[in-house]
Amino acid sequence: MFEIFKASSGGYFWHLKANNGEKLCHSEVYTTKQAAQNGIDAVKRVAPAAPVYDRT
């Protein structure tokens, strides 16, 4: 799930959480709530096709 938060310094950011509640990743701080939502939409759109590069 995605959660949107208001930053203490102003702006908005999001977390992506697993089903067990563990935070998987977080975003940068966006200037508007709509920009944060746009970031979520971009991740949803791109993630299914995102390649994995093993750099080990």
Distance bins in CASP14 RR format, pairs under 12 A and 6 or more apart:
PFRMAT RR
TARGET T0000
AUTHOR 0000-0000-0000
RMODE 2
METHOD distances of the structure
MODEL  1
1 14 0 0 0 0 0 1 0 0 0 0 0
1 15 0 0 0 0 1 0 0 0 0 0 0
1 16 1 0 0 1 0 0 0 0 0 0 0
1 17 1 0 1 0 0 0 0 0 0 0 0
1 18 0 0 0 0 1 0 0 0 0 0 0
1 19 0 0 0 0 1 0 0 0 0 0 0
1 20 0 0 0 0 0 1 0 0 0 0 0
1 21 0 0 0 0 1 0 0 0 0 0 0
1 22 0 0 0 0 0 1 0 0 0 0 0
1 23 0 0 0 0 0 1 0 0 0 0 0
1 24 0 0 0 0 0 1 0 0 0 0 0
1 40 0 0 0 0 0 1 0 0 0 0 0
1 44 0 0 0 0 0 1 0 0 0 0 0
2 12 0 0 0 0 0 1 0 0 0 0 0
2 13 0 0 0 0 0 1 0 0 0 0 0
2 14 1 0 1 0 0 0 0 0 0 0 0
2 15 1 0 0 1 0 0 0 0 0 0 0
2 16 1 0 1 0 0 0 0 0 0 0 0
2 17 1 0 0 1 0 0 0 0 0 0 0
2 18 0 0 0 0 0 1 0 0 0 0 0
2 23 0 0 0 0 0 1 0 0 0 0 0
2 24 0 0 0 0 0 1 0 0 0 0 0
2 25 0 0 0 0 0 1 0 0 0 0 0
2 26 0 0 0 0 0 1 0 0 0 0 0
2 27 0 0 0 0 1 0 0 0 0 0 0
2 36 0 0 0 0 1 0 0 0 0 0 0
2 37 0 0 0 0 1 0 0 0 0 0 0
2 39 0 0 0 0 1 0 0 0 0 0 0
2 40 1 0 1 0 0 0 0 0 0 0 0
2 41 0 0 0 0 1 0 0 0 0 0 0
2 42 0 0 0 0 0 1 0 0 0 0 0
2 43 0 0 0 0 1 0 0 0 0 0 0
2 44 0 0 0 0 1 0 0 0 0 0 0
2 47 0 0 0 0 0 1 0 0 0 0 0
3 12 0 0 0 0 0 1 0 0 0 0 0
3 13 0 0 0 0 1 0 0 0 0 0 0
3 14 1 0 0 1 0 0 0 0 0 0 0
3 15 1 0 1 0 0 0 0 0 0 0 0
3 16 0 0 0 0 1 0 0 0 0 0 0
3 17 1 0 0 1 0 0 0 0 0 0 0
3 21 0 0 0 0 1 0 0 0 0 0 0
3 23 0 0 0 0 1 0 0 0 0 0 0
3 24 0 0 0 0 0 1 0 0 0 0 0
3 25 0 0 0 0 0 1 0 0 0 0 0
3 26 0 0 0 0 1 0 0 0 0 0 0
3 27 0 0 0 0 0 1 0 0 0 0 0
3 36 0 0 0 0 0 1 0 0 0 0 0
3 37 0 0 0 0 0 1 0 0 0 0 0
3 40 0 0 0 0 1 0 0 0 0 0 0
4 11 0 0 0 0 0 1 0 0 0 0 0
4 12 1 0 1 0 0 0 0 0 0 0 0
4 13 1 0 0 1 0 0 0 0 0 0 0
4 14 1 0 1 0 0 0 0 0 0 0 0
4 15 0 0 0 0 1 0 0 0 0 0 0
4 16 0 0 0 0 0 1 0 0 0 0 0
4 17 0 0 0 0 0 1 0 0 0 0 0
4 26 0 0 0 0 0 1 0 0 0 0 0
4 27 0 0 0 0 1 0 0 0 0 0 0
4 29 0 0 0 0 0 1 0 0 0 0 0
4 30 0 0 0 0 1 0 0 0 0 0 0
4 32 0 0 0 0 0 1 0 0 0 0 0
4 33 1 0 0 1 0 0 0 0 0 0 0
4 34 0 0 0 0 0 1 0 0 0 0 0
4 35 0 0 0 0 0 1 0 0 0 0 0
4 36 1 0 1 0 0 0 0 0 0 0 0
4 37 1 0 0 1 0 0 0 0 0 0 0
4 38 0 0 0 0 0 1 0 0 0 0 0
4 39 0 0 0 0 0 1 0 0 0 0 0
4 40 1 0 0 1 0 0 0 0 0 0 0
4 41 0 0 0 0 0 1 0 0 0 0 0
5 11 0 0 0 0 1 0 0 0 0 0 0
5 12 1 0 0 1 0 0 0 0 0 0 0
5 13 1 0 1 0 0 0 0 0 0 0 0
5 14 1 0 0 1 0 0 0 0 0 0 0
5 15 1 0 0 1 0 0 0 0 0 0 0
5 17 0 0 0 0 0 1 0 0 0 0 0
5 23 0 0 0 0 0 1 0 0 0 0 0
5 26 0 0 0 0 1 0 0 0 0 0 0
5 27 0 0 0 0 1 0 0 0 0 0 0
5 29 0 0 0 0 1 0 0 0 0 0 0
5 30 0 0 0 0 0 1 0 0 0 0 0
5 33 0 0 0 0 0 1 0 0 0 0 0
5 36 0 0 0 0 1 0 0 0 0 0 0
6 12 1 0 1 0 0 0 0 0 0 0 0
6 13 0 0 0 0 1 0 0 0 0 0 0
6 14 0 0 0 0 0 1 0 0 0 0 0
6 29 0 0 0 0 1 0 0 0 0 0 0
6 30 0 0 0 0 0 1 0 0 0 0 0
6 31 0 0 0 0 0 1 0 0 0 0 0
6 32 0 0 0 0 0 1 0 0 0 0 0
6 33 0 0 0 0 1 0 0 0 0 0 0
6 36 0 0 0 0 1 0 0 0 0 0 0
7 13 1 0 1 0 0 0 0 0 0 0 0
7 14 0 0 0 0 0 1 0 0 0 0 0
7 26 0 0 0 0 0 1 0 0 0 0 0
7 27 0 0 0 0 0 1 0 0 0 0 0
7 28 0 0 0 0 0 1 0 0 0 0 0
7 29 1 0 1 0 0 0 0 0 0 0 0
7 30 0 0 0 0 1 0 0 0 0 0 0
7 31 0 0 0 0 1 0 0 0 0 0 0
7 32 0 0 0 0 0 1 0 0 0 0 0
7 33 0 0 0 0 0 1 0 0 0 0 0
7 36 0 0 0 0 1 0 0 0 0 0 0
8 29 0 0 0 0 1 0 0 0 0 0 0
9 29 1 0 0 1 0 0 0 0 0 0 0
9 30 0 0 0 0 0 1 0 0 0 0 0
9 31 0 0 0 0 0 1 0 0 0 0 0
10 29 1 0 0 1 0 0 0 0 0 0 0
10 30 0 0 0 0 1 0 0 0 0 0 0
10 31 0 0 0 0 1 0 0 0 0 0 0
10 32 0 0 0 0 0 1 0 0 0 0 0
10 33 0 0 0 0 0 1 0 0 0 0 0
10 36 0 0 0 0 0 1 0 0 0 0 0
11 27 0 0 0 0 0 1 0 0 0 0 0
11 28 0 0 0 0 0 1 0 0 0 0 0
11 29 1 0 1 0 0 0 0 0 0 0 0
11 30 1 0 0 1 0 0 0 0 0 0 0
11 31 1 0 1 0 0 0 0 0 0 0 0
11 32 1 0 0 1 0 0 0 0 0 0 0
11 33 1 0 0 1 0 0 0 0 0 0 0
11 34 0 0 0 0 0 1 0 0 0 0 0
11 35 0 0 0 0 1 0 0 0 0 0 0
11 36 1 0 0 1 0 0 0 0 0 0 0
12 26 0 0 0 0 0 1 0 0 0 0 0
12 27 0 0 0 0 1 0 0 0 0 0 0
12 28 0 0 0 0 0 1 0 0 0 0 0
12 29 1 0 0 1 0 0 0 0 0 0 0
12 30 1 0 1 0 0 0 0 0 0 0 0
12 31 0 0 0 0 1 0 0 0 0 0 0
12 32 1 0 0 1 0 0 0 0 0 0 0
12 33 1 0 1 0 0 0 0 0 0 0 0
12 34 0 0 0 0 1 0 0 0 0 0 0
12 35 1 0 0 1 0 0 0 0 0 0 0
12 36 1 1 0 0 0 0 0 0 0 0 0
12 37 0 0 0 0 1 0 0 0 0 0 0
12 38 0 0 0 0 0 1 0 0 0 0 0
12 39 0 0 0 0 0 1 0 0 0 0 0
12 40 0 0 0 0 0 1 0 0 0 0 0
13 23 0 0 0 0 0 1 0 0 0 0 0
13 25 0 0 0 0 0 1 0 0 0 0 0
13 26 1 0 0 1 0 0 0 0 0 0 0
13 27 1 0 1 0 0 0 0 0 0 0 0
13 28 1 0 0 1 0 0 0 0 0 0 0
13 29 1 0 1 0 0 0 0 0 0 0 0
13 30 1 0 0 1 0 0 0 0 0 0 0
13 31 0 0 0 0 0 1 0 0 0 0 0
13 32 0 0 0 0 0 1 0 0 0 0 0
13 33 0 0 0 0 0 1 0 0 0 0 0
13 35 0 0 0 0 0 1 0 0 0 0 0
13 36 1 0 0 1 0 0 0 0 0 0 0
13 37 0 0 0 0 0 1 0 0 0 0 0
13 39 0 0 0 0 0 1 0 0 0 0 0
13 40 0 0 0 0 0 1 0 0 0 0 0
14 23 0 0 0 0 0 1 0 0 0 0 0
14 24 0 0 0 0 0 1 0 0 0 0 0
14 25 0 0 0 0 1 0 0 0 0 0 0
14 26 1 0 0 1 0 0 0 0 0 0 0
14 27 1 0 1 0 0 0 0 0 0 0 0
14 28 0 0 0 0 1 0 0 0 0 0 0
14 29 0 0 0 0 1 0 0 0 0 0 0
14 30 0 0 0 0 1 0 0 0 0 0 0
14 33 0 0 0 0 1 0 0 0 0 0 0
14 35 0 0 0 0 0 1 0 0 0 0 0
14 36 1 0 1 0 0 0 0 0 0 0 0
14 37 0 0 0 0 1 0 0 0 0 0 0
14 38 0 0 0 0 0 1 0 0 0 0 0
14 39 1 0 0 1 0 0 0 0 0 0 0
14 40 1 0 1 0 0 0 0 0 0 0 0
14 41 0 0 0 0 0 1 0 0 0 0 0
14 42 0 0 0 0 0 1 0 0 0 0 0
14 43 0 0 0 0 1 0 0 0 0 0 0
14 44 0 0 0 0 0 1 0 0 0 0 0
15 21 0 0 0 0 1 0 0 0 0 0 0
15 22 0 0 0 0 0 1 0 0 0 0 0
15 23 1 0 1 0 0 0 0 0 0 0 0
15 24 1 0 0 1 0 0 0 0 0 0 0
15 25 1 0 0 1 0 0 0 0 0 0 0
15 26 1 0 1 0 0 0 0 0 0 0 0
15 27 1 0 0 1 0 0 0 0 0 0 0
15 36 0 0 0 0 0 1 0 0 0 0 0
15 40 0 0 0 0 0 1 0 0 0 0 0
15 43 0 0 0 0 0 1 0 0 0 0 0
16 22 0 0 0 0 0 1 0 0 0 0 0
16 23 1 0 0 1 0 0 0 0 0 0 0
16 24 1 0 1 0 0 0 0 0 0 0 0
16 25 1 0 1 0 0 0 0 0 0 0 0
16 26 1 0 0 1 0 0 0 0 0 0 0
16 27 0 0 0 0 1 0 0 0 0 0 0
16 39 0 0 0 0 0 1 0 0 0 0 0
16 40 0 0 0 0 1 0 0 0 0 0 0
16 43 1 0 0 1 0 0 0 0 0 0 0
16 44 0 0 0 0 1 0 0 0 0 0 0
16 47 0 0 0 0 1 0 0 0 0 0 0
17 23 1 0 1 0 0 0 0 0 0 0 0
17 24 1 0 0 1 0 0 0 0 0 0 0
17 25 0 0 0 0 1 0 0 0 0 0 0
17 26 0 0 0 0 1 0 0 0 0 0 0
18 24 1 0 1 0 0 0 0 0 0 0 0
18 25 0 0 0 0 0 1 0 0 0 0 0
24 43 0 0 0 0 0 1 0 0 0 0 0
24 47 0 0 0 0 0 1 0 0 0 0 0
25 39 0 0 0 0 0 1 0 0 0 0 0
25 40 0 0 0 0 0 1 0 0 0 0 0
25 43 0 0 0 0 1 0 0 0 0 0 0
25 47 0 0 0 0 0 1 0 0 0 0 0
26 36 0 0 0 0 0 1 0 0 0 0 0
26 39 0 0 0 0 0 1 0 0 0 0 0
26 40 0 0 0 0 0 1 0 0 0 0 0
26 43 0 0 0 0 0 1 0 0 0 0 0
27 35 0 0 0 0 1 0 0 0 0 0 0
27 36 1 0 0 1 0 0 0 0 0 0 0
27 37 0 0 0 0 0 1 0 0 0 0 0
27 38 0 0 0 0 0 1 0 0 0 0 0
27 39 1 0 0 1 0 0 0 0 0 0 0
27 40 1 0 0 1 0 0 0 0 0 0 0
27 41 0 0 0 0 0 1 0 0 0 0 0
27 42 0 0 0 0 1 0 0 0 0 0 0
27 43 0 0 0 0 1 0 0 0 0 0 0
28 35 0 0 0 0 1 0 0 0 0 0 0
28 36 0 0 0 0 1 0 0 0 0 0 0
28 39 0 0 0 0 1 0 0 0 0 0 0
28 42 0 0 0 0 0 1 0 0 0 0 0
29 35 0 0 0 0 1 0 0 0 0 0 0
29 36 0 0 0 0 1 0 0 0 0 0 0
29 39 0 0 0 0 0 1 0 0 0 0 0
30 36 1 0 1 0 0 0 0 0 0 0 0
30 37 0 0 0 0 1 0 0 0 0 0 0
30 38 1 0 0 1 0 0 0 0 0 0 0
30 39 1 0 0 1 0 0 0 0 0 0 0
30 40 0 0 0 0 0 1 0 0 0 0 0
30 42 0 0 0 0 0 1 0 0 0 0 0
31 38 0 0 0 0 0 1 0 0 0 0 0
32 38 0 0 0 0 1 0 0 0 0 0 0
32 39 0 0 0 0 0 1 0 0 0 0 0
33 39 0 0 0 0 0 1 0 0 0 0 0
33 40 0 0 0 0 0 1 0 0 0 0 0
34 40 0 0 0 0 0 1 0 0 0 0 0
34 41 0 0 0 0 0 1 0 0 0 0 0
35 41 0 0 0 0 0 1 0 0 0 0 0
35 42 0 0 0 0 0 1 0 0 0 0 0
36 42 0 0 0 0 0 1 0 0 0 0 0
36 43 0 0 0 0 0 1 0 0 0 0 0
37 43 0 0 0 0 0 1 0 0 0 0 0
37 44 0 0 0 0 0 1 0 0 0 0 0
38 44 0 0 0 0 0 1 0 0 0 0 0
38 45 0 0 0 0 0 1 0 0 0 0 0
39 45 0 0 0 0 1 0 0 0 0 0 0
39 46 0 0 0 0 1 0 0 0 0 0 0
39 47 0 0 0 0 0 1 0 0 0 0 0
40 46 0 0 0 0 0 1 0 0 0 0 0
40 47 0 0 0 0 0 1 0 0 0 0 0
41 47 0 0 0 0 0 1 0 0 0 0 0
42 50 0 0 0 0 0 1 0 0 0 0 0
43 49 0 0 0 0 0 1 0 0 0 0 0
43 50 0 0 0 0 1 0 0 0 0 0 0
44 50 0 0 0 0 0 1 0 0 0 0 0
END
